[in-house]
Amino acid sequence: MYFFYRIITNFAIIISPIIIFFRILKGKEDAKRIGEKFCIYSQKKTNKKIWIHAASVGELMSIVPLIKKLEKNKKIKNILISTSTTSSAKIFKKLRLKKTTHIYFPLDNNYIVKRFIKYWQPEIAIFIDSEIWPNMIRNLHLTNIPIIIMNARITKRSFNKWQIFPKFALQVFSKLTLALPQNLETLKYLKLLKVKEIKIAGNLKYYGQKNNQDHLSKLLKNKFKNFKVWCAASTHHDEEILIGKLHKILKKKEKKLITIIIPRHINRTNQIIDALDNFGLNSITHSSNQKLRKDTDIYLVDSYGESSKFYNLTNVSFVGGSIIKHGGQNPLEAARLGNYIISGPNVGNFKEIYTFLNNLKMSSSTSNILTMEKIILKKLKAKTNNKNINKIIKIGNDVLEKNLFYINRYLV
């Protein structure tokens, strides 16, 4: 099956310039760094002791605490981080890491990945979440480089896709050195896929700080001090319409209310503003630096990596991807910062986390606007339960240390 996969990826290389051209036009590729997709680099070559691949923003943010810990390890001289999206590259620039270099993940073509491995010569390769690339994994295995899939996530849907070619799936997953599943569902599927070594380390997304009191956060608190605030975060297409309707209902009882919307994809900013304008709602964007007015309804966050600053302004948030059939987005960051979480019913991607939060009485699921209204009005007046926050932080600290332990096993 690897033979046919190589044929497919060779064909993909032939047509890739056309696909990449259109992706550049849509802002989904960095024209100045497109050579990195083909293993052509402007950076000076240095051998990297650890290579970590995190596909996009969510995966990258989940491993930032891990990277910061690894940078303190004197044995580690260099760390290589690869991602696949322009948004994650922008976030990386803001992190100001000292030992870590960022590149774009190359196309999973047999010739290109061989060049990649020869060029960077990693001593260990770590893939985050659900990143499984057959050619890359095969060639890492052939060169005896340990392969870890960390915070591994396999859903029923992705498992069923692998089962279309079961022998190929077993060939790929058998080459993994170690798998660290983030939930019990993934653990079950990794066993069925015959991964040689599986260890329970927990979900890295539990880790994070209790609060974020940097200078910019204080400026934001001062900006919103005369308003009541709640958040709708990681929203997807059509969910902003529901939030807009909900805002109009809430504002009848809370005259100084502002709804902060943090969309999952900020390239939809203008589309969201137009949709909310049709409801007669006044919106301003975070990047505009405009002052809040008495008639401001929606504050739209059109930048990545700043969610925590806005969660610090309130104690109740809606987390999106859950009204539509997407499977939900991660609610832990908001919960860790003292927010009660409201979600729609479609949270299959984070089923165990939502069960945990429900047991702590820190979340509820509903798609009914009037039910959401009652919850938000009640929670805006409630106090934060610090005991529950401390439970999340303790779990996060334990998870981080366990993952570091397993990485250290493979460091020379």
N, C-alpha and C positions, 0 to 999 in steps of 0.2 A: 504493500500500500504506500510505503514511503516513495517508491518509484513514481507512482501516479501523482502523489502530492508534489513531488519535485517538478513534474511536467506542468502542473497547474500553476505553481509559483513562478516557473520560468516564463509561462505565458503572461502572468500578471506583471512581470518586469517589463515585457514588451509594450503592454498597454498602459503601464503606470504613468508615463509622462503626461498622457491625456488626462487621466484621473487627477493627478497632482496639480495640473494647470487649473482645472476647475475648482479644486479645493483651495488653491491660492486665491482665486477670485472671491471665494466665499469667506476668506480669512481663516481657514482651517489649517493652513500650512504656512510655514515661515519661509518665504522665498529666498532669504539670505542664507538659510541653513539647510536648504533642501538636499544638499549633497550628503548630509549625515544619514539620510534614509538609504543611501547607497554605499555607506561606509567611506565617505570622503570627508576629511576633517580639516578644519583650519587650526584647531588647537595643536599645540606641541605634544607629541606622543610621550606619555608617561604610563608606566605599568600601574594598574590599579589593583590593590589588594582585594577589595570588595566591590562587586557590581550588584546594584539593586535596580530592578525594573518595576516602576509603578506607572500604570497606564495613563492616568489623568489626575485631576485635582484631588479628588477624594482619596485615592490611593496614596498620592504623594503626601497629603496632609496627615494621613494616618501613621506615616513612618518618620515624620520630622523629629519627634522625640527620640526615636531609635537612632537616627543619624547623629543627632547632637550627642547622645551617649557614646556612640562609636567614635566620634571625633575626639573624645577625651581619652580614648585608648591609645597609649603610646606605641603599641605594636602596629597600629594602623596608620600608615603614612598617607594613603590616598583612598578616596571613595569615589566610585563612578555611579551617577544616577542617570537612568534613562527614562524618558516618558514619551508619550505618543502625541500629545496635544499642545497647541500653542498656549492655551490657557495655563497649563501646568508649568510650562517654561517661564511664563511671566511671574507665576507664584514663586518659582525657584529663585529668581533674581532678588526677590524681596527678603529671602531667608538669610542671605549674607553668611553662608556657611564657609568655613575656612579651608577644610581639607577636601571638599566635595566638588566635583565637576559635573556639569549637566550636559547631556547629549540627547538627541532624538533616537528612539529605538529604530534599528534598521529594518528594512523589508525582510520577511522571513523566507529569503531565497537561499538555497544551499551554498552557492558561491559567495554571496554577500556575508552570510553569518560566519563562514570560515574566515573571511578577511577580518571581520569584527573581532573574533576571538584571538586571532593572531596579532592584531593591532594592539588591543587593550590588555591581553593576557591576564584576565582576572584569576584570582586564586579561589574564589567562591562566587557563585551566581545565585541571587535571591530574586524570585518572582513574587509579586504581591497580588493577593486576591485571586482572580480567575485568569491570570495571564499564562496561557499554555501555548507555546509556539513550537511545533514539531521539529522543524529543521534546526532551530537554535538548540533545543534540548538534546537532540541526537548528537550534534557536533560537540556540545559541552561534555556529554557523556563519553564520547570517543576520545576526548583529550583529558579525561579523568578529573574534570573540574566538578566539585560537589555542587549539586543543584537542590536548592531549598525552595519550596513554595510556601510562603509565609502568609498568615492570615487568610489561608486558602478558603475559597468559597465556590462550591458547586451546587447549583440549584437542580431541581428535578428536570427542568427544561433543558439545561445545558448537558446534564447527564444523558438524557434521551437522545440528544444530538450526537454525542460520542458513541452511543449504542447503534447508530446507523452503520458504523464501521467498527464493530467490537474488537476485532483483532488489532486493528490500527491503534485504537484507544489503549489497549493493553501494552502495545509496543511503546507508546509514548510515555504513559504513566509509570511503567516499570523502570524507566530511566531516571526517575526522580530519586534523589538521595534521601530526602526527608520532606515530609509534609506536615504542616502545622495548621490544622483546620480551625476556622473561627466559630464553627457551630456543629451541633450533633448531626444535622442533615448532611453536611459536607463530610464528616467523619464516616458516615455510612457509605457514601458514594466512593470515597477514596479506598475503602476496604474492598468494595466491589471491583474497583479498577486495579486492584492488586499492587498498590503502592507498597514498597518494601518496608519502609519505616514511617510510622505515623505517631506523633506525640501531641498531647493536648496542651496548648499554651494559652488559649483564650483569644478574644477578639481585641486587636490593637486599638480599635476605635473607642474602647472604654477609657483609654488613657487621655489625660489632659489636665490643665490647671483649673483650680477652683474658680478663679476669676481673672479678669484681664484689665488691670488698672494702669495701663500705659498712658502716655501723654495724650494720644489721640482719643482714647476712650473717655478721658476726662473732658476733653473738648466737646465730644458728642453728648455726654451727659449734660453739660452746660447748655448745649444747643436745644435739647429737648426738655429742659427742666420745667417749662410752663405747660407741658402737654402730657396727656395719658398716652402710653405707647404699648402696642403689642406687635408681634412679628408673624409674618407668613413666610417661611423659609423653604428653599429648594423647590419652589413651585414650578410646575410644568404647564404646557399648553392647556388652556381652558380653566385651569385652577385659579388663575388670577381673576377670571370673571366671577367665580363664586366668592372670592375674597372681596372683590369690589362690592358685590351685593350685600355681603355681610357687614362691610364697613358702613354702608348707608343705614343699615338697621341699628348698628351699635351707636352711631353718632346721634341718633335721636335721644339716647340716654346719657351719652358721654360727649358733651359739646366740644371738648378740647382734645378729642381723640385723633391720633395719627396712626395709621397702619403702615408698618414698614414691610415692604415686599422685597425678598431676596430671591430672585429667580435662579433656577438651576443653570440656565444658559443665558448669559447677559447679552448675547447677540440678538435676543428677542426684545430688547429694551424698548425700541420704538413701537414695535407691534403691541406690547403691553400697554404703553402710554396711550396709544390710539384706542385700544379696547376700553380702557378705563375712562377715557374722555367721552366715549359714547354714553357712559352712565352719568355724566356730569360731574366726574370726580377730578379734582385738581391734583396733579402729580408734579413732583420735582425729583430730579435724580441726585444721587450722592455726589457724582463727579462735577455737578454744576456749582457746588459750594454756595447755593442760594440760601438766604435766610428763610426760616419757616415763617409762614404767614398764618393769620387766624383762619383763613379759608383753605389751608393746605390739608388735603385728605391722605394722600399716599406719598410716602418717601421711598423711592425705588433705588435699591442698591445695585449699581451697574459696575461693580468691580468684584474681583475674586479675593478670597482669603481674609475677609473682614467680618464674617458672620458673628464671631464671638463678641465683637465690640457692640453689636446691636442686641444680642441676647442679654448683655449686661444692662440694657435699658429697661427691661421688662421682666415679668415672671410668668408669662404665658406665650406659647408659640404654636402655630400650626406648622407641621412638617409635611411637605408636599410629595408628589409622586405617589400619592395614596388615595386620591379621589379617582384619578384615571387608573387604568390597569397597567401600572408600571412596576409595582412591588414595593413602593415606598423608598424614602431616603433615610439616612442615618439620623436618629433623633438624639443621640448621646451627647453631642456637644451642647445642645440647648439645655438638656436635662442637667448636665454637669454644672451649668452656670445658673441653676436654680429655676429653670422654666418648667411649668406644667405643659405637657405635650398633648396637643390635639392632632389626630390624624384621621384620614379617611379609612375605609375598611381594607384597602389593598396594601398590606404591609408584609407580604410574603418574604421579601428580601431581608427583613430584619425581625422575623417572627419571634425568635428567642429573646431578642433585646426588648421588644414590646411586651412580651410576657413578663419579663423582669420588671419593667417600669410599671406595668399594670399592678403587679403584686405589691409594689411600693406605693401604689396610688398616686403615681406621677404622670399618668397618661390615660387617655380614653379615645376610642375610635367612633367616629360618626360622620355622616355626610349630610346631616340635617342642619340647615343654617340656624334655625331657632335654638337647637340644642347647643350649637357652637356659641351662639350669643350668650346664653345663660352661663356657660362655663367661663367664657372670657370675662364677663362682667363680675362674676364671683371671684375669679383668680386675680384680677387686677387689684382687688382689695385685700387679698390674702397675704400671709407672711410666708417666706421661703423656709422649707424644711431642710435645715443644714445637715441633719443626721442622714437623710437619704443621699444628699450630695456626697457626703464623706464615704458612704458605702460604694458609690460609683468610682470615686477616686482611688479607694483602696484596691478595688478589683483592677483598675487600670494600672496601678503601680505593680501589682503582682504579674499582670500580663506582660508588661514591658520587661521586667526582670527575667521571666521565663524565656521570652524570645531572645534576649541577649545571651542567655545561658547557652541556647542551642546554636547561635552563631559562633560563639567563642569555642565551641567544640571543634570547629573546622578551621580555625585560625592557626597558622603555623607559628 
